Amino acid sequence: MSVAPGKSCGPCTMCCKVLVIEELDKDAGVLCGNCALGGGCKIYNTRPQICRDYLCDWIMDRSLPPQLRPDRTGTILQEDPESEEYQAVVDPKTPMAWRHPLVFKLLVAKAKEGKVVVAKSGAKTWRIFESGQVSPWT
């Protein structure tokens, strides 16, 4: 997929903080040393392929409103191609950010579509069900 028309990362740098980037030896919840706060990458032209390839669902999905941009909700929305889970990934310092009303409504809707929906914060994971019920997930 590609960036949806009219969307850009802008000042959002959530992926630079929240996601694990093994190629840069970067853990979840630690801001990448190459991140220029306010948007941008200090090594943009030579950044690892994983960074070049990564696009969150907000930037790809034209239907997701500006209010769901990751830096506004504290939550990255993404499909995990390996597990086929729909994930809400948050900073371990704000582990319940995925409970933001707009995010949670979307997660329940994804569960109603038949997807396995999980929220992840560091080593903690929760499953969100179509009923809106939540339980720890291992």
C-alpha positions as CSV (number, residue, x, y, z in Angstrom):
1,M,0.0,0.0,0.0
2,S,1.0,3.6,-0.2
3,V,0.3,7.0,1.5
4,A,-3.3,8.0,1.1
5,P,-3.9,11.2,-0.9
6,G,-3.8,14.3,1.3
7,K,-2.0,12.6,4.2
8,S,1.5,13.0,5.6
9,C,3.3,12.1,8.8
10,G,3.7,15.8,9.6
11,P,5.1,16.2,13.1
12,C,4.2,12.7,14.1
13,T,7.1,10.6,15.2
14,M,5.3,7.8,17.1
15,C,6.8,5.0,15.0
16,C,10.2,6.4,15.8
17,K,9.5,5.9,19.5
18,V,7.0,3.1,20.0
19,L,8.2,0.4,17.6
20,V,11.1,-1.9,18.0
21,I,13.7,-1.4,15.2
22,E,16.2,-4.3,15.5
23,E,18.4,-2.9,12.7
24,L,19.1,0.2,14.9
25,D,19.1,-1.7,18.2
26,K,16.1,0.3,19.3
27,D,13.7,-0.9,21.9
28,A,10.0,-0.1,22.2
29,G,9.3,3.1,24.0
30,V,12.7,4.6,23.4
31,L,13.0,7.5,20.9
32,C,15.3,6.6,18.0
33,G,18.5,8.6,18.2
34,N,18.0,9.5,14.6
35,C,14.6,11.1,15.1
36,A,14.3,14.8,14.6
37,L,11.4,15.8,17.0
38,G,8.6,17.5,15.2
39,G,9.0,15.3,12.2
40,G,11.8,13.8,10.2
41,C,14.7,11.5,10.3
42,K,18.4,12.6,10.6
43,I,19.4,9.7,8.4
44,Y,16.4,9.7,6.0
45,N,18.4,8.9,2.9
46,T,20.3,6.0,4.5
47,R,17.6,4.8,7.0
48,P,17.1,1.0,7.3
49,Q,14.8,-0.7,4.9
50,I,12.3,-1.5,7.7
51,C,11.9,2.2,8.2
52,R,11.6,2.9,4.5
53,D,8.9,0.3,4.2
54,Y,6.8,1.0,7.3
55,L,3.5,2.8,7.0
56,C,0.9,2.9,9.8
57,D,-2.7,2.3,8.9
58,W,-3.6,6.0,9.6
59,I,-1.3,7.2,6.8
60,M,-2.6,4.5,4.3
61,D,-6.3,4.5,5.1
62,R,-8.0,7.5,3.6
63,S,-11.1,6.9,5.8
64,L,-9.2,7.4,9.1
65,P,-9.7,11.0,10.2
66,P,-7.0,13.5,11.3
67,Q,-8.0,12.9,14.9
68,L,-6.7,9.4,14.7
69,R,-3.1,10.4,13.7
70,P,-0.9,8.5,16.0
71,D,0.7,11.5,17.8
72,R,-2.8,12.8,18.6
73,T,-4.1,9.5,20.2
74,G,-0.8,8.1,21.4
75,T,-1.6,4.9,19.4
76,I,-0.2,3.4,16.2
77,L,-2.8,1.4,14.3
78,Q,-1.4,-1.4,12.1
79,E,-2.0,-4.7,10.5
80,D,0.6,-7.3,11.5
81,P,1.3,-9.3,8.3
82,E,3.0,-12.1,10.3
83,S,0.2,-12.7,12.8
84,E,-2.7,-11.2,10.8
85,E,-3.6,-9.3,14.0
86,Y,-5.0,-5.8,13.9
87,Q,-2.9,-3.9,16.4
88,A,-3.0,-0.8,18.5
89,V,0.6,-0.2,19.6
90,V,1.2,2.4,22.3
91,D,4.2,3.8,24.3
92,P,4.9,1.8,27.4
93,K,4.8,5.1,29.3
94,T,1.1,5.5,28.3
95,P,-0.1,1.9,28.3
96,M,-3.8,2.7,28.2
97,A,-3.7,5.2,25.3
98,W,-5.5,2.6,23.1
99,R,-8.6,3.3,25.3
100,H,-8.9,6.7,23.7
101,P,-12.6,6.7,22.7
102,L,-12.0,7.1,18.9
103,V,-9.3,4.4,18.9
104,F,-11.4,1.9,21.0
105,K,-14.4,2.4,18.8
106,L,-12.3,1.6,15.7
107,L,-10.8,-1.5,17.5
108,V,-14.2,-2.9,18.3
109,A,-15.3,-2.3,14.7
110,K,-12.3,-4.2,13.5
111,A,-13.2,-7.1,15.9
112,K,-16.7,-7.0,14.5
113,E,-15.2,-7.5,11.0
114,G,-13.8,-10.8,12.3
115,K,-10.2,-9.6,12.9
116,V,-8.1,-10.6,15.9
117,V,-7.6,-7.2,17.6
118,V,-4.9,-6.6,20.2
119,A,-3.5,-3.6,22.0
120,K,0.2,-3.7,22.8
121,S,2.2,-1.7,25.3
122,G,5.7,-3.1,25.7
123,A,5.4,-6.6,26.9
124,K,1.7,-6.2,27.8
125,T,-1.0,-7.2,25.4
126,W,-4.8,-7.1,25.5
127,R,-7.4,-8.7,23.2
128,I,-10.4,-6.6,22.2
129,F,-13.5,-8.5,21.3
130,E,-16.5,-7.5,19.1
131,S,-18.6,-7.0,22.3
132,G,-16.2,-4.3,23.5
133,Q,-14.9,-6.7,26.2
134,V,-11.1,-6.7,26.9
135,S,-8.9,-9.4,28.4
136,P,-5.2,-9.9,28.8
137,W,-3.6,-11.7,25.8
138,T,-0.7,-14.0,25.8
